[in-house]
Amino acid sequence: MIANAPLEIPASPRPYQLAVLVRQVLPPLVAFAVGRGWLANDSATLVTALAAIVLPIADGQRRSLRRSRALARLGAIVPDSVAVVR
């Protein structure tokens, strides 16, 4: 086994499943809070819109950075005929 493997594959899908769960449960919870009067409709709209815009962008950037780092590590290991890191 390589000590510093170039690509790390999670053994468990739990972190991904947790992120999906939060993404799917949040809108009904916000709707419930608005319905009960705990949260103003305008505030809920603002929070939901900001979350819907910012969270996917931040997650996409984080995933892209992790992939590019993993590919750079992999490219440094394989022969130059397969990949070259610039």
Secondary structure, 3 states (H helix, E strand, C coil): CCCCCCCCCCCCCHHHHHHHHHHHHHHHHHHHHHHHCCCCHHHHHHHHHHHHHHHHHHHHHHHHHHHHHHHHHHHHHCCCCCCCCC
